[in-house]
Amino acid sequence: MLLFAASGLAQYRLARRGVGGDALAIAFFLFDVALVTVALLAPNPLLSTESFVWPPQMSFRFGSFNYYYILIGLFVLGRYSLRAMLLAGFACSIAWLVGAFSVSTLPGTLFAVPSFDDPAARMERFLDLFFVSLDLRATEIIVMILTTIILATAVARGRL
Amino acid sequence: MSDIAQDTDSARRLEARLNSAFQTQEREGLRLAAILRAVATAAIVVWLFILLRGGG
């Protein structure tokens, strides 16, 4: 959390000295995205004890992806650039994709969902602690990309 | 000929002013973002403290 606050302060201090540009904004953004991704997907020490280990696959059950929208919102406050905006959105998507892939490749992860013919089995799979929904991950990423394109359009229009 | 030169000069000055305005806006935005980050950090630290004391 302190690193997250320090990153914003450092970027503002540099801007006050006249240091800026898309490359620097994106560099800071990549740092923030990496920080948030690790914080969201790394095992939570408060949830596991010696007798019970919380499955890492459960990290996807808390709607954590929403926090990336805060990053995108903060980014658009400080950088009015179409290119930087698009890169920021894609950085979030790639980070989440990498995070989802790394958690999903852990042993025991379940992806397959039984057909609609067997609703009970379907529900059982959704409630399984080791189940990761690829459909939801795809939806999160698609919505992020669409939102970014809309924001980038607004930024580009603002600069005309 | 001089009209064209004047127009070009005027457009250049306008663009320079716009760029300067954007830079000021971006700097102000970064200041606001830094404040919001600090507030969010403080709020989450307090929330964590409450969670840990209350056991969730």
Backbone of each chain as ProteinMPNN parsed JSONL, in Angstrom:
{"seq_chain_A": "MLLFAASGLAQYRLARRGVGGDALAIAFFLFDVALVTVALLAPNPLLSTESFVWPPQMSFRFGSFNYYYILIGLFVLGRYSLRAMLLAGFACSIAWLVGAFSVSTLPGTLFAVPSFDDPAARMERFLDLFFVSLDLRATEIIVMILTTIILATAVARGRL", "coords_chain_A": {"N_chain_A": [[0.824, -1.203, 0.0], [1.933, 1.206, 0.788], [3.856, 1.515, -1.156], [2.231, 1.923, -3.333], [1.101, 4.429, -2.76], [3.454, 5.915, -2.687], [4.35, 5.745, -5.308], [2.542, 7.354, -6.763], [3.095, 9.836, -5.632], [5.776, 10.179, -6.355], [5.555, 10.351, -9.116], [4.12, 12.714, -9.401], [5.909, 14.56, -8.277], [8.001, 14.422, -10.128], [6.676, 15.406, -12.378], [6.272, 18.025, -11.614], [8.814, 18.97, -11.82], [9.036, 19.128, -14.468], [9.473, 16.779, -15.779], [8.211, 14.334, -17.793], [5.891, 12.749, -20.036], [4.77, 10.143, -22.304], [6.165, 7.71, -22.035], [7.24, 7.712, -19.439], [4.903, 7.929, -17.915], [3.655, 5.527, -18.575], [5.557, 3.753, -17.615], [5.401, 4.155, -14.825], [2.774, 3.362, -14.557], [2.888, 0.66, -15.254], [4.369, -0.301, -13.135], [2.532, 0.148, -11.045], [0.445, -1.539, -11.869], [1.668, -4.05, -11.779], [2.18, -4.199, -9.063], [-0.428, -4.128, -7.955], [-1.508, -6.428, -9.13], [0.031, -8.489, -8.004], [-0.647, -8.065, -5.333], [-3.356, -8.698, -5.409], [-3.508, -11.342, -6.268], [-1.61, -12.881, -4.966], [-1.082, -15.326, -2.357], [-3.146, -14.822, 0.477], [-1.982, -14.079, 3.599], [-3.588, -13.935, 5.841], [-5.659, -15.646, 5.473], [-4.951, -18.286, 5.537], [-4.027, -21.04, 7.589], [-1.973, -23.207, 9.627], [-3.364, -25.571, 9.652], [-5.284, -25.28, 7.723], [-5.27, -24.538, 4.349], [-5.93, -21.968, 2.224], [-7.199, -22.236, -1.007], [-5.384, -21.01, -3.827], [-6.859, -20.531, -6.109], [-9.199, -19.47, -5.229], [-8.835, -16.77, -5.137], [-10.0, -15.469, -7.211], [-12.61, -15.094, -6.589], [-13.481, -12.766, -5.428], [-14.126, -10.495, -6.838], [-11.925, -8.957, -7.514], [-10.841, -7.804, -9.749], [-11.991, -5.368, -10.257], [-10.47, -3.39, -9.049], [-8.554, -2.614, -10.862], [-9.824, -0.728, -12.366], [-9.739, 1.522, -10.815], [-7.061, 2.153, -11.027], [-6.955, 2.751, -13.765], [-8.649, 4.961, -13.816], [-7.206, 6.777, -12.213], [-5.032, 7.045, -13.813], [-5.987, 8.318, -16.115], [-6.493, 10.781, -15.104], [-4.029, 11.985, -14.982], [-2.759, 11.881, -17.456], [-3.218, 12.906, -20.638], [-3.405, 11.289, -23.195], [-3.923, 9.528, -26.101], [-2.528, 7.265, -27.014], [-1.132, 6.455, -24.691], [-3.268, 5.928, -23.018], [-4.54, 3.737, -24.258], [-2.457, 1.889, -24.099], [-2.324, 1.609, -21.335], [-4.757, 0.346, -20.706], [-4.416, -2.069, -22.075], [-2.23, -3.021, -20.697], [-3.315, -3.592, -18.176], [-5.062, -5.644, -18.922], [-3.283, -7.588, -19.901], [-1.757, -8.063, -17.615], [-3.666, -9.178, -15.904], [-4.327, -11.391, -17.355], [-1.905, -12.806, -17.346], [-1.686, -13.209, -14.595], [-4.01, -14.722, -14.105], [-3.416, -16.916, -15.657], [-1.132, -17.924, -14.367], [-2.15, -18.672, -11.872], [-4.125, -20.427, -12.654], [-2.735, -22.525, -13.759], [-1.874, -23.971, -11.689], [-1.658, -27.085, -9.882], [-4.585, -29.109, -9.778], [-6.514, -27.294, -10.495], [-9.752, -26.54, -11.744], [-11.526, -26.282, -14.767], [-13.491, -26.994, -16.605], [-16.986, -26.89, -17.258], [-19.95, -28.542, -16.436], [-22.623, -29.496, -18.705], [-25.753, -27.722, -19.479], [-27.66, -29.599, -19.134], [-27.326, -30.889, -16.791], [-27.937, -29.434, -14.125], [-27.392, -29.56, -11.357], [-24.846, -30.674, -11.148], [-23.488, -28.731, -12.439], [-23.783, -26.506, -10.744], [-22.445, -27.528, -8.561], [-19.866, -27.645, -9.548], [-19.353, -24.899, -9.899], [-19.251, -24.116, -7.271], [-17.037, -25.357, -6.371], [-13.924, -25.244, -4.697], [-11.625, -25.152, -6.18], [-12.252, -24.302, -8.65], [-11.921, -22.328, -11.555], [-13.327, -19.839, -13.396], [-13.159, -19.501, -16.749], [-14.718, -18.128, -18.515], [-15.653, -15.906, -17.07], [-13.232, -14.591, -16.633], [-12.535, -13.93, -19.237], [-14.652, -12.192, -19.834], [-14.132, -10.099, -18.025], [-11.733, -9.104, -19.077], [-12.466, -8.334, -21.666], [-14.375, -6.335, -21.136], [-12.74, -4.494, -19.866], [-11.012, -3.774, -21.99], [-12.844, -2.603, -23.764], [-13.781, -0.458, -22.192], [-11.428, 0.976, -21.932], [-10.971, 1.729, -24.588], [-13.133, 3.432, -24.978], [-12.539, 5.458, -23.098], [-10.099, 6.309, -24.151], [-10.96, 7.364, -26.545], [-12.442, 9.516, -25.607], [-10.384, 11.001, -24.453], [-8.851, 11.576, -26.753], [-10.675, 13.126, -28.176], [-10.915, 15.26, -26.462], [-8.504, 16.504, -26.828], [-8.655, 17.607, -29.317]], "CA_chain_A": [[0.0, 0.0, 0.0], [2.815, 2.37, 0.858], [4.484, 1.642, -2.477], [1.186, 2.466, -4.208], [1.031, 5.865, -2.47], [4.745, 6.524, -3.041], [4.429, 5.811, -6.766], [1.795, 8.541, -7.187], [3.823, 11.024, -5.171], [6.996, 10.294, -7.172], [5.17, 10.798, -10.456], [3.747, 14.137, -9.294], [7.138, 15.345, -8.051], [8.725, 14.492, -11.402], [5.912, 16.288, -13.271], [6.519, 19.414, -11.176], [10.14, 19.371, -12.33], [8.972, 19.162, -15.929], [9.774, 15.463, -16.343], [6.934, 13.665, -18.088], [5.849, 12.018, -21.301], [4.044, 8.872, -22.316], [7.007, 6.592, -21.581], [7.33, 7.753, -17.969], [3.561, 7.628, -17.382], [3.425, 4.091, -18.747], [6.476, 3.039, -16.705], [4.78, 4.207, -13.494], [1.54, 2.575, -14.592], [3.26, -0.763, -15.237], [4.75, -0.595, -11.748], [1.278, 0.059, -10.264], [-0.31, -2.732, -12.286], [2.368, -5.229, -11.244], [1.965, -4.167, -7.609], [-1.827, -4.5, -7.668], [-1.725, -7.825, -9.536], [0.625, -9.345, -6.964], [-1.449, -7.917, -4.11], [-4.669, -9.341, -5.573], [-3.46, -12.785, -6.535], [-0.695, -13.611, -4.07], [-1.831, -15.908, -1.236], [-3.384, -13.918, 1.599], [-1.516, -14.748, 4.822], [-4.631, -13.937, 6.885], [-6.688, -16.642, 5.167], [-4.474, -19.66, 5.69], [-3.352, -21.397, 8.843], [-1.219, -24.456, 9.451], [-4.297, -26.686, 9.432], [-6.121, -25.057, 6.549], [-4.671, -23.671, 3.33], [-6.941, -21.409, 1.322], [-6.722, -22.467, -2.377], [-5.122, -19.763, -4.573], [-7.919, -20.342, -7.117], [-10.272, -18.685, -4.6], [-8.54, -15.332, -5.292], [-10.853, -14.897, -8.258], [-14.009, -15.048, -6.14], [-13.781, -11.535, -4.674], [-14.317, -9.336, -7.722], [-10.732, -8.125, -7.36], [-10.488, -7.131, -11.003], [-12.514, -3.991, -10.217], [-9.44, -2.442, -8.597], [-7.838, -2.077, -12.029], [-10.532, 0.461, -12.856], [-9.221, 2.669, -10.044], [-5.787, 2.503, -11.658], [-7.25, 3.399, -15.05], [-9.206, 6.275, -13.489], [-6.111, 7.636, -11.755], [-4.138, 7.29, -14.958], [-6.584, 9.29, -17.039], [-6.389, 12.102, -14.454], [-2.693, 12.583, -15.131], [-2.147, 11.772, -18.78], [-4.196, 13.029, -21.725], [-2.799, 10.795, -24.422], [-4.649, 8.376, -26.665], [-1.636, 6.098, -27.045], [-0.863, 6.018, -23.314], [-4.518, 5.373, -22.464], [-4.723, 2.394, -24.815], [-1.423, 1.02, -23.524], [-2.676, 1.347, -19.933], [-5.818, -0.667, -20.711], [-3.859, -3.354, -22.48], [-1.338, -3.478, -19.61], [-4.19, -4.223, -17.168], [-5.561, -6.909, -19.464], [-2.179, -8.555, -19.974], [-1.382, -8.424, -16.239], [-4.698, -10.077, -15.375], [-4.196, -12.633, -18.124], [-0.734, -13.514, -16.815], [-2.04, -13.629, -13.238], [-4.992, -15.813, -14.201], [-2.726, -18.088, -16.208], [-0.229, -18.497, -13.363], [-2.953, -19.343, -10.831], [-4.878, -21.525, -13.27], [-1.878, -23.664, -14.102], [-1.533, -24.706, -10.463], [-2.288, -28.398, -9.906], [-5.911, -29.241, -9.156], [-7.469, -26.292, -10.986], [-10.823, -27.076, -12.589], [-12.056, -25.29, -15.72], [-14.653, -27.475, -17.36], [-18.297, -26.732, -16.617], [-20.909, -29.499, -16.999], [-23.61, -28.871, -19.592], [-27.0, -27.268, -18.849], [-28.515, -30.77, -18.88], [-27.121, -31.358, -15.422], [-27.779, -28.193, -13.345], [-26.817, -29.798, -10.032], [-23.4, -30.851, -11.335], [-22.993, -27.404, -12.845], [-23.673, -25.69, -9.53], [-21.39, -28.119, -7.727], [-18.585, -27.213, -10.11], [-19.174, -23.47, -9.604], [-18.944, -23.951, -5.842], [-15.788, -26.043, -6.05], [-12.883, -24.291, -4.287], [-10.533, -25.133, -7.145], [-12.799, -23.944, -9.961], [-11.642, -20.988, -12.084], [-14.175, -19.637, -14.569], [-12.473, -18.811, -17.847], [-15.698, -17.208, -19.119], [-15.637, -14.643, -16.307], [-11.951, -13.905, -16.878], [-12.631, -13.346, -20.585], [-15.571, -11.042, -19.748], [-13.415, -8.998, -17.348], [-10.738, -8.516, -19.978], [-13.16, -7.67, -22.79], [-14.975, -5.088, -20.625], [-11.624, -3.558, -19.639], [-10.548, -3.263, -23.285], [-13.883, -1.698, -24.288], [-13.762, 0.769, -21.376], [-10.22, 1.727, -22.28], [-11.159, 2.336, -25.913], [-14.063, 4.567, -24.792], [-11.793, 6.539, -22.426], [-9.092, 6.818, -25.087], [-11.697, 8.197, -27.499], [-12.763, 10.766, -24.904], [-9.126, 11.755, -24.326], [-8.485, 12.079, -28.078], [-11.618, 14.195, -28.523], [-10.584, 16.394, -25.611], [-7.285, 17.156, -27.33], [-8.856, 18.188, -30.658]], "C_chain_A": [[0.859, 1.255, 0.0], [3.512, 2.613, -0.484], [3.51, 2.273, -3.474], [1.085, 3.982, -4.009], [2.306, 6.566, -2.929], [4.879, 6.689, -4.553], [3.718, 7.06, -7.3], [2.526, 9.825, -6.831], [5.061, 11.261, -6.042], [6.654, 10.836, -8.556], [4.809, 12.289, -10.451], [4.984, 15.016, -9.115], [7.924, 15.517, -9.359], [8.023, 15.451, -12.369], [6.151, 17.752, -12.907], [7.877, 19.919, -11.657], [10.177, 19.37, -13.858], [9.318, 17.841, -16.586], [8.446, 14.743, -16.571], [7.018, 12.874, -19.378], [5.164, 10.68, -21.146], [4.869, 7.743, -21.696], [7.062, 6.541, -20.052], [5.978, 7.382, -17.336], [3.285, 6.128, -17.458], [4.324, 3.285, -17.799], [5.888, 3.01, -15.289], [3.53, 3.325, -13.459], [1.852, 1.078, -14.524], [3.657, -1.189, -13.819], [3.49, -0.779, -10.89], [0.51, -1.224, -10.578], [0.331, -3.994, -11.705], [2.105, -5.347, -9.737], [0.557, -4.659, -7.253], [-2.075, -5.974, -8.019], [-1.171, -8.787, -8.483], [-0.226, -9.288, -5.695], [-2.776, -8.675, -4.219], [-4.579, -10.856, -5.657], [-2.491, -13.572, -5.649], [-1.502, -14.169, -2.898], [-1.941, -14.941, -0.065], [-2.972, -14.614, 2.897], [-2.577, -14.82, 5.921], [-5.641, -15.071, 6.681], [-6.242, -18.085, 5.388], [-3.805, -19.862, 7.036], [-2.58, -22.694, 8.592], [-2.162, -25.606, 9.107], [-5.155, -26.506, 8.177], [-5.454, -24.083, 5.586], [-5.76, -23.254, 2.348], [-6.453, -21.603, -0.123], [-6.508, -21.147, -3.133], [-6.208, -19.474, -5.612], [-9.062, -19.489, -6.567], [-10.061, -17.175, -4.756], [-9.463, -14.669, -6.307], [-12.303, -14.727, -7.822], [-14.419, -13.708, -5.524], [-13.979, -10.29, -5.552], [-13.128, -8.399, -7.711], [-10.383, -7.327, -8.615], [-10.934, -5.671, -11.01], [-11.458, -2.964, -9.818], [-8.628, -1.866, -9.759], [-8.52, -0.821, -12.57], [-10.121, 1.705, -12.072], [-7.901, 3.129, -10.67], [-6.011, 3.256, -12.967], [-7.784, 4.82, -14.814], [-8.125, 7.249, -13.046], [-5.195, 7.999, -12.924], [-4.687, 8.383, -15.864], [-6.595, 10.698, -16.422], [-5.076, 12.795, -14.82], [-2.079, 12.498, -16.503], [-3.204, 11.82, -19.877], [-3.549, 12.599, -23.03], [-3.514, 9.526, -24.867], [-3.795, 7.116, -26.582], [-1.412, 5.547, -25.64], [-2.098, 5.364, -22.704], [-4.737, 3.945, -22.946], [-3.709, 1.418, -24.213], [-1.769, 0.645, -22.085], [-3.737, 0.254, -19.842], [-5.281, -2.039, -21.069], [-2.927, -3.906, -21.402], [-2.156, -4.18, -18.52], [-4.642, -5.599, -17.656], [-4.473, -7.975, -19.468], [-1.8, -9.022, -18.554], [-2.373, -9.432, -15.658], [-4.626, -11.44, -16.066], [-3.035, -13.471, -17.58], [-1.037, -14.049, -15.414], [-2.988, -14.813, -13.256], [-4.317, -17.091, -14.693], [-1.859, -18.747, -15.137], [-0.999, -19.217, -12.255], [-3.642, -20.576, -11.425], [-4.028, -22.743, -13.591], [-1.426, -24.429, -12.848], [-2.258, -26.058, -10.475], [-3.651, -28.386, -9.198], [-6.935, -28.254, -9.664], [-8.492, -26.931, -11.928], [-11.353, -25.961, -13.486], [-13.395, -25.711, -16.305], [-15.936, -27.31, -16.562], [-19.25, -27.749, -17.257], [-22.0, -28.779, -17.793], [-24.87, -28.466, -18.812], [-27.945, -28.434, -18.54], [-28.417, -31.237, -17.434], [-26.873, -30.151, -14.497], [-27.1, -28.416, -11.996], [-25.288, -29.935, -10.134], [-22.751, -29.522, -11.694], [-22.777, -26.506, -11.619], [-22.533, -26.199, -8.635], [-20.015, -27.678, -8.227], [-18.308, -25.735, -9.792], [-18.765, -23.248, -8.143], [-17.632, -24.622, -5.44], [-14.681, -25.014, -5.769], [-11.792, -24.137, -5.33], [-11.007, -24.749, -8.552], [-12.414, -22.51, -10.327], [-12.456, -20.834, -13.362], [-13.417, -18.851, -15.636], [-13.41, -17.82, -18.536], [-15.673, -15.849, -18.412], [-14.354, -13.868, -16.55], [-11.985, -13.221, -18.239], [-13.537, -12.112, -20.566], [-14.862, -9.843, -19.121], [-12.466, -8.297, -18.319], [-11.41, -7.771, -21.132], [-13.766, -6.335, -22.328], [-13.878, -4.04, -20.381], [-11.156, -2.941, -20.956], [-11.571, -2.273, -23.859], [-13.888, -0.375, -23.528], [-12.567, 1.64, -21.744], [-10.381, 2.435, -23.622], [-12.096, 3.554, -25.795], [-13.329, 5.748, -24.154], [-10.759, 7.157, -23.372], [-9.751, 7.722, -26.133], [-12.021, 9.552, -26.866], [-11.512, 11.635, -24.774], [-8.754, 12.377, -25.673], [-9.394, 13.232, -28.475], [-11.31, 15.458, -27.722], [-9.386, 17.181, -26.126], [-7.487, 17.839, -28.664], [-9.05, 19.692, -30.584]], "O_chain_A": [[0.563, 2.232, -0.687], [3.727, 3.754, -0.892], [3.906, 3.052, -4.341], [0.993, 4.731, -4.981], [2.258, 7.663, -3.486], [5.459, 7.668, -5.022], [4.235, 7.741, -8.185], [2.572, 10.773, -7.615], [5.357, 12.394, -6.419], [7.372, 11.674, -9.1], [5.149, 13.026, -11.377], [5.094, 16.08, -9.724], [8.438, 16.594, -9.658], [8.675, 16.21, -13.087], [6.224, 18.613, -13.784], [8.074, 21.115, -11.874], [11.229, 19.586, -14.461], [9.447, 17.771, -17.808], [7.657, 14.57, -15.642], [8.084, 12.391, -19.76], [4.997, 10.155, -20.045], [4.35, 6.926, -20.934], [6.946, 5.474, -19.449], [5.916, 6.631, -16.363], [2.748, 5.536, -16.522], [3.904, 2.265, -17.25], [5.88, 1.966, -14.637], [3.263, 2.638, -12.474], [1.172, 0.323, -13.828], [3.325, -2.285, -13.367], [3.389, -1.73, -10.114], [-0.001, -1.899, -9.685], [-0.358, -4.884, -11.207], [1.847, -6.431, -9.213], [0.382, -5.495, -6.367], [-2.771, -6.68, -7.289], [-1.818, -9.769, -8.12], [-0.495, -10.31, -5.064], [-3.26, -9.228, -3.232], [-5.462, -11.567, -5.179], [-2.556, -14.8, -5.596], [-2.491, -13.564, -2.485], [-0.957, -14.319, 0.336], [-3.555, -15.636, 3.257], [-2.489, -15.655, 6.821], [-6.386, -15.417, 7.597], [-7.068, -18.997, 5.422], [-3.116, -18.981, 7.551], [-2.548, -23.203, 7.472], [-1.796, -26.51, 8.357], [-5.686, -27.477, 7.638], [-5.118, -22.956, 5.951], [-6.418, -24.091, 1.73], [-5.35, -21.154, -0.433], [-7.362, -20.262, -3.081], [-6.451, -18.317, -5.956], [-9.802, -18.863, -7.326], [-10.984, -16.391, -4.539], [-9.681, -13.458, -6.265], [-13.135, -14.266, -8.603], [-15.575, -13.532, -5.14], [-13.996, -9.167, -5.048], [-13.285, -7.189, -7.878], [-9.709, -6.299, -8.54], [-10.333, -4.836, -11.685], [-11.545, -1.799, -10.206], [-8.082, -0.768, -9.657], [-7.87, 0.043, -13.16], [-10.152, 2.815, -12.604], [-7.654, 4.325, -10.824], [-5.352, 4.258, -13.244], [-7.415, 5.757, -15.521], [-8.124, 8.411, -13.454], [-4.663, 9.106, -13.004], [-3.952, 9.258, -16.321], [-6.694, 11.691, -17.144], [-5.015, 14.017, -14.951], [-0.973, 12.997, -16.707], [-3.993, 10.887, -20.028], [-3.189, 13.43, -23.865], [-3.68, 8.58, -24.096], [-4.251, 6.057, -26.15], [-1.488, 4.339, -25.415], [-1.997, 4.38, -21.972], [-5.074, 3.056, -22.163], [-4.042, 0.285, -23.865], [-1.542, -0.487, -21.66], [-3.639, -0.651, -19.014], [-5.638, -3.043, -20.452], [-2.844, -5.12, -21.214], [-1.753, -5.222, -18.004], [-4.611, -6.581, -16.914], [-4.712, -9.121, -19.088], [-1.556, -10.206, -18.321], [-1.985, -10.404, -15.01], [-4.834, -12.485, -15.45], [-3.163, -14.679, -17.38], [-0.696, -15.185, -15.084], [-2.803, -15.784, -12.523], [-4.602, -18.19, -14.217], [-1.847, -19.971, -15.007], [-0.553, -20.25, -11.756], [-3.729, -21.625, -10.786], [-4.538, -23.859, -13.685], [-0.688, -25.41, -12.942], [-3.357, -26.162, -11.022], [-3.831, -27.739, -8.167], [-8.111, -28.35, -9.311], [-8.151, -27.746, -12.786], [-11.598, -24.844, -13.031], [-14.304, -24.9, -16.477], [-15.973, -27.556, -15.356], [-19.35, -27.814, -18.482], [-22.263, -27.596, -17.572], [-25.031, -28.818, -17.644], [-28.906, -28.282, -17.784], [-29.319, -31.901, -16.922], [-25.73, -29.88, -14.128], [-26.328, -27.574, -11.538], [-24.545, -29.388, -9.319], [-21.62, -29.234, -11.304], [-21.747, -25.847, -11.477], [-21.778, -25.426, -8.046], [-19.119, -27.378, -7.437], [-17.183, -25.363, -9.459], [-18.03, -22.312, -7.827], [-17.172, -24.473, -4.308], [-14.523, -24.042, -6.508], [-11.107, -23.115, -5.37], [-10.255, -24.859, -9.52], [-12.559, -21.593, -9.518], [-12.293, -21.61, -14.304], [-13.081, -17.683, -15.443], [-12.967, -16.804, -19.073], [-15.672, -14.796, -19.05], [-14.372, -12.642, -16.662], [-11.529, -12.087, -18.389], [-13.231, -11.105, -21.204], [-14.97, -8.718, -19.61], [-12.404, -7.069, -18.375], [-10.96, -6.694, -21.523], [-13.682, -5.332, -23.036], [-14.067, -2.855, -20.655], [-10.929, -1.734, -21.035], [-11.194, -1.223, -24.38], [-13.984, 0.695, -24.128], [-12.671, 2.862, -21.854], [-9.981, 3.588, -23.78], [-11.871, 4.578, -26.44], [-13.466, 6.888, -24.598], [-10.569, 8.373, -23.389], [-9.17, 8.723, -26.552], [-11.892, 10.596, -27.505], [-11.569, 12.85, -24.961], [-8.388, 13.55, -25.741], [-8.929, 14.215, -29.053], [-11.426, 16.574, -28.228], [-9.272, 18.383, -25.885], [-6.61, 18.574, -29.12], [-9.232, 20.342, -31.613]]}, "seq_chain_B": "MSDIAQDTDSARRLEARLNSAFQTQEREGLRLAAILRAVATAAIVVWLFILLRGGG", "coords_chain_B": {"N_chain_B": [[0.444, 37.006, -48.749], [1.728, 37.77, -46.408], [-0.469, 37.532, -44.763], [-0.874, 34.782, -44.658], [1.453, 33.997, -43.345], [1.045, 35.258, -40.945], [-1.246, 33.92, -40.068], [-0.21, 31.333, -39.762], [1.62, 31.759, -37.767], [-0.064, 32.564, -35.724], [-1.592, 30.236, -35.38], [0.391, 28.559, -34.474], [1.058, 29.746, -32.061], [-1.326, 29.428, -30.713], [-1.448, 26.64, -30.527], [0.752, 26.184, -28.933], [-0.117, 27.387, -26.579], [-2.29, 25.776, -25.976], [-1.025, 23.301, -25.564], [0.481, 23.923, -23.327], [-1.583, 24.414, -21.546], [-2.666, 21.853, -21.367], [-0.544, 20.507, -20.191], [-0.481, 21.736, -17.704], [-2.974, 20.936, -16.744], [-2.56, 18.157, -16.64], [-0.571, 18.0, -14.723], [-1.927, 19.002, -12.5], [-3.837, 17.01, -12.339], [-2.237, 14.83, -11.685], [-1.452, 15.613, -9.178], [-3.885, 15.542, -7.802], [-4.386, 12.818, -8.099], [-2.281, 11.759, -6.581], [-3.017, 12.63, -4.049], [-5.459, 11.275, -3.748], [-4.529, 8.636, -3.781], [-3.062, 8.608, -1.414], [-5.108, 9.01, 0.438], [-6.648, 6.703, -0.037], [-4.807, 4.738, 0.696], [-4.488, 5.305, 3.426], [-7.13, 4.822, 4.283], [-7.417, 2.08, 3.745], [-5.465, 0.989, 5.393], [-6.496, 1.653, 7.905], [-8.877, 0.203, 7.759], [-7.899, -2.413, 7.563], [-6.731, -2.615, 10.073], [-9.016, -2.478, 11.688], [-10.305, -4.822, 10.817], [-8.431, -6.777, 11.601], [-8.432, -6.47, 14.336], [-11.059, -7.028, 14.964], [-11.343, -9.56, 14.038], [-12.423, -10.058, 11.56]], "CA_chain_B": [[1.585, 36.23, -48.266], [1.928, 38.091, -44.989], [-1.623, 36.988, -44.044], [-0.616, 33.344, -44.43], [2.5, 33.922, -42.315], [0.411, 35.671, -39.685], [-2.122, 32.818, -39.652], [0.632, 30.22, -39.307], [2.184, 32.182, -36.48], [-1.169, 32.559, -34.76], [-1.924, 28.833, -35.106], [1.49, 27.999, -33.67], [0.929, 30.296, -30.701], [-2.511, 28.785, -30.117], [-1.085, 25.261, -30.214], [1.661, 26.24, -27.776], [-0.93, 27.691, -25.387], [-3.085, 24.576, -25.673], [-0.114, 22.3, -24.979], [0.82, 24.392, -21.984], [-2.781, 24.192, -20.716], [-2.772, 20.411, -21.124], [0.491, 20.118, -19.213], [-0.942, 22.2, -16.384], [-4.066, 20.035, -16.348], [-1.998, 16.849, -16.294], [0.132, 18.16, -13.437], [-2.975, 19.094, -11.469], [-4.415, 15.664, -12.254], [-1.293, 13.974, -10.94], [-1.522, 16.046, -7.768], [-5.135, 14.983, -7.276], [-4.209, 11.353, -8.034], [-1.39, 11.467, -5.443], [-3.813, 12.821, -2.822], [-6.423, 10.164, -3.676], [-3.786, 7.428, -3.411], [-2.73, 8.708, 0.009], [-6.363, 8.803, 1.181], [-7.002, 5.283, -0.181], [-3.855, 3.97, 1.506], [-4.842, 5.498, 4.84], [-8.416, 4.161, 4.538], [-7.225, 0.623, 3.753], [-4.702, 0.65, 6.607], [-7.455, 1.711, 9.026], [-9.807, -0.915, 7.578], [-7.168, -3.633, 7.935], [-6.575, -2.572, 11.524], [-10.331, -2.846, 12.246], [-10.515, -6.244, 10.504], [-7.55, -7.613, 12.416], [-8.861, -6.396, 15.746], [-12.371, -7.64, 15.103], [-11.293, -10.918, 13.539], [-13.14, -10.154, 10.287]], "C_chain_B": [[1.803, 36.459, -46.77], [0.76, 37.589, -44.138], [-1.404, 35.527, -43.68], [0.415, 33.182, -43.307], [1.921, 34.263, -40.946], [-0.476, 34.556, -39.122], [-1.32, 31.663, -39.077], [1.184, 30.523, -37.924], [1.122, 32.116, -35.371], [-1.548, 31.133, -34.366], [-0.865, 28.2, -34.209], [1.393, 28.465, -32.214], [-0.228, 29.635, -29.953], [-2.176, 27.357, -29.674], [-0.174, 25.217, -28.978], [0.878, 26.502, -26.49], [-1.752, 26.483, -24.968], [-2.219, 23.505, -25.005], [0.249, 22.65, -23.546], [-0.357, 24.14, -21.024], [-2.935, 22.708, -20.382], [-1.762, 19.953, -20.074], [0.091, 20.534, -17.804], [-2.039, 21.282, -15.859], [-3.532, 18.688, -15.901], [-1.296, 16.909, -14.94], [-0.873, 18.233, -12.285], [-3.635, 17.733, -11.236], [-3.539, 14.729, -11.456], [-1.3, 14.323, -9.46], [-2.755, 15.449, -7.095], [-5.007, 13.468, -7.103], [-3.345, 10.974, -6.83], [-2.161, 11.603, -4.126], [-4.795, 11.657, -2.652], [-5.738, 8.863, -3.267], [-3.473, 7.437, -1.912], [-3.971, 8.443, 0.866], [-6.749, 7.327, 1.15], [-6.092, 4.416, 0.69], [-4.224, 4.061, 2.989], [-6.13, 4.745, 5.181], [-8.23, 2.643, 4.633], [-6.441, 0.18, 4.992], [-5.641, 0.633, 7.817], [-8.404, 0.516, 8.965], [-9.154, -2.243, 7.976], [-7.026, -3.74, 9.443], [-7.883, -3.016, 12.197], [-10.596, -4.337, 12.029], [-9.694, -7.147, 11.418], [-7.963, -7.614, 13.879], [-10.168, -7.128, 15.97], [-12.416, -9.075, 14.644], [-12.114, -11.107, 12.279], [-14.625, -10.148, 10.496]], "O_chain_B": [[2.023, 35.533, -45.989], [0.933, 37.261, -42.964], [-1.699, 35.089, -42.568], [0.261, 32.332, -42.429], [2.256, 33.647, -39.934], [-0.482, 34.274, -37.924], [-1.682, 31.084, -38.052], [1.211, 29.669, -37.039], [1.385, 31.675, -34.252], [-1.792, 30.843, -33.195], [-1.174, 27.417, -33.31], [1.612, 27.698, -31.277], [-0.143, 29.327, -28.764], [-2.568, 26.923, -28.591], [-0.304, 24.352, -28.111], [1.167, 25.917, -25.446], [-1.9, 26.194, -23.78], [-2.62, 22.888, -24.018], [0.315, 21.786, -22.673], [-0.177, 23.725, -19.88], [-3.289, 22.349, -19.259], [-2.064, 19.14, -19.2], [0.292, 19.796, -16.84], [-2.04, 20.898, -14.69], [-3.99, 18.134, -14.902], [-1.41, 15.996, -14.123], [-0.69, 17.609, -11.24], [-3.946, 17.357, -10.106], [-4.025, 13.933, -10.652], [-1.172, 13.451, -8.601], [-2.688, 14.926, -5.983], [-5.454, 12.904, -6.104], [-3.63, 9.996, -6.14], [-1.987, 10.802, -3.207], [-4.945, 11.119, -1.555], [-6.294, 8.078, -2.499], [-3.598, 6.42, -1.231], [-3.903, 7.749, 1.88], [-7.131, 6.758, 2.173], [-6.553, 3.477, 1.34], [-4.268, 3.061, 3.705], [-6.222, 4.107, 6.23], [-8.817, 1.998, 5.501], [-6.719, -0.872, 5.567], [-5.589, -0.277, 8.644], [-8.7, -0.107, 9.985], [-9.77, -3.081, 8.635], [-7.181, -4.817, 10.019], [-7.875, -3.81, 13.138], [-11.054, -5.032, 12.936], [-10.19, -8.146, 11.938], [-7.855, -8.627, 14.57], [-10.376, -7.763, 17.003], [-13.426, -9.752, 14.838], [-12.472, -12.24, 11.959], [-15.384, -10.222, 9.53]]}, "name": "protein", "num_of_chains": 2, "seq": "MLLFAASGLAQYRLARRGVGGDALAIAFFLFDVALVTVALLAPNPLLSTESFVWPPQMSFRFGSFNYYYILIGLFVLGRYSLRAMLLAGFACSIAWLVGAFSVSTLPGTLFAVPSFDDPAARMERFLDLFFVSLDLRATEIIVMILTTIILATAVARGRLMSDIAQDTDSARRLEARLNSAFQTQEREGLRLAAILRAVATAAIVVWLFILLRGGG"}
